[in-house]
């Protein structure tokens, strides 16, 4: 069976510090991968998605970036965090465009 | 292009029915439905693909009207466990079929 791992579960970072969130999927190959952010009590904002290694589509211009160094690994990064980067970050995977998305447990990021 | 959900919130008594609507201004490839409990990641309920269809389980089902670019989620004989925020996700025809964008959600509260 397929599983998705996302860590850490919670993170408190000072303004201006770097960020690296990692997501890995097991039990499948060539998954479609997604990063979403959810502000408190709000909807899911699509940040990045990837249909293959090295293929990243960015949805929102901001100080975040994403990379897919391996088939089942998706990384979300920032060089300098802003207060507005606080939120619940969720990684998700899909088998293909005809499949539903399955989410990791999420990382609750607080920038102070 | 973010889908539009309605209503924003609904309160039900156990046993009552509810309908949540989702609409898009662009032609759809697929419509997804997810439920999110407070503090948790969203959970996939079902996906409906273009061609127009209806699917689901006995008490939770959905329809997809491709021509109207709309979908509805039907919850019948609601249970306390149905409480949560329901999200509609959409992917559009063409290159956007891999891009999965969510609406702002509908908060459903089921009370005894």
Interface residues (C-beta under 8 A of the other chain):
Chain A: X32 X34 X36 X42 X43 X44 X46 X49 X51 X57 X59 X90 X92 X94 X97 X98 X99 X100 X101 X102 X103 X104 X105 X106
Chain B: X2 X29 X30 X32 X34 X40 X41 X42 X43 X44 X46 X47 X49 X87 X89 X91 X97 X98 X99 X100 X101 X102 X103 X104 X105
